[in-house]
Amino acid sequence: FVGDGGILMTGQELATAVQYGEKTKIVLSDNGIYGTIRTHQERHYPGRVSGTGLVNPDSSAWARSFGAQAVTLAPGDDIDAKVAEGLGHDGPSVIHVKSSREALSAFSTLSGLRKLS
């Protein structure tokens, strides 16, 4: 499990998985924000956001460019079917989950952090 900011910093590891035939499964949460950094900004410097918005590449196309399978999961899609497709692939796979900027992590939201300040 990795966020879009994290995959932009460490994504080259997918090339190694493909090269060595690993059956790595990556669930990528794509909310267009460096979530961890933004969380610290919202907590410690309310109203002073800097450099946390991302302009992401098409992460599914990126995964395929390495030779991995990619499944894109967007609002309204059949979650069970898409996850089963990604996990059932006999090789490296990226399940690209498009989520809201509001969702910083499984445990925090932008509006929730702002209420605390």
C-alpha positions in Angstrom: 0.0 0.0 0.0 1.5 3.3 -1.0 0.3 6.9 -1.8 0.9 8.8 -5.0 3.6 10.9 -3.4 5.4 7.7 -2.1 5.2 6.0 -5.5 6.7 9.1 -7.2 9.7 8.7 -4.8 10.2 5.0 -4.9 8.4 3.7 -8.0 11.5 2.5 -9.8 11.3 -0.6 -7.6 8.5 -1.8 -9.9 11.1 -2.1 -12.7 13.0 -4.5 -10.5 9.9 -6.6 -9.7 9.1 -6.9 -13.4 12.8 -7.7 -14.3 12.9 -10.6 -11.8 9.4 -11.9 -12.4 8.1 -11.1 -9.0 4.3 -11.2 -8.4 4.3 -8.0 -6.5 0.9 -6.4 -5.9 0.8 -2.6 -5.2 -2.3 -0.8 -4.1 -1.7 2.9 -5.0 -3.9 5.5 -3.4 -3.9 8.5 -5.8 -5.3 11.7 -4.1 -3.0 14.2 -5.7 -1.4 15.3 -2.4 1.8 14.5 -0.5 -0.5 13.4 2.4 2.1 13.0 5.2 3.6 16.4 4.6 0.2 18.0 4.2 -0.9 16.4 7.5 2.1 18.0 9.3 1.4 21.4 7.6 -2.3 21.3 8.6 -1.5 20.4 12.2 1.5 22.6 12.9 1.0 25.5 10.4 -2.8 25.9 9.8 -3.5 27.9 6.7 0.2 27.8 5.5 0.2 25.1 2.8 3.2 24.8 0.6 4.3 22.4 -2.1 2.0 19.5 -1.3 -0.2 19.5 -4.4 0.8 17.0 -7.0 0.2 16.9 -10.8 0.4 13.2 -11.3 1.1 11.1 -14.4 -1.4 8.5 -15.4 -0.3 5.9 -12.9 -1.9 3.0 -14.7 0.0 3.9 -17.9 3.1 4.3 -15.8 2.7 0.8 -14.4 2.1 -0.7 -17.8 5.3 1.1 -19.1 7.3 -1.1 -16.8 5.5 -4.2 -18.0 3.2 -4.6 -15.0 -0.5 -5.1 -15.2 -2.6 -2.1 -14.1 -6.2 -1.9 -12.9 -7.7 1.6 -12.3 -10.4 1.9 -9.6 -12.5 5.0 -9.7 -15.7 6.1 -7.9 -18.6 4.0 -9.1 -16.5 1.0 -10.3 -17.1 -2.5 -9.1 -14.6 -2.6 -6.3 -14.7 -6.4 -5.8 -14.2 -7.2 -9.5 -11.3 -4.7 -9.9 -9.5 -5.8 -6.8 -9.9 -9.5 -7.7 -8.5 -8.7 -11.2 -5.5 -6.9 -9.7 -4.7 -9.5 -7.1 -5.5 -12.5 -9.4 -3.0 -11.5 -12.0 -0.1 -13.9 -12.3 2.6 -11.3 -12.3 3.3 -7.8 -11.0 0.2 -5.7 -10.7 -0.7 -2.1 -9.6 -4.3 -1.4 -8.4 -4.5 2.3 -9.0 -7.2 3.7 -6.6 -8.3 7.3 -7.5 -9.4 9.0 -4.3 -10.4 12.4 -3.1 -7.9 15.1 -1.9 -10.0 15.2 1.2 -8.8 11.7 2.1 -5.2 12.2 3.5 -5.0 8.7 4.9 -7.2 5.9 6.2 -7.4 7.8 9.5 -7.5 11.5 8.6 -9.2 14.0 6.3 -8.3 17.6 5.4 -11.5 18.9 7.0 -11.0 16.8 10.1 -7.5 18.2 10.6 -8.7 21.8 10.0 -11.3 21.3 12.8 -8.6 20.5 15.2 -6.7 23.7 14.6 
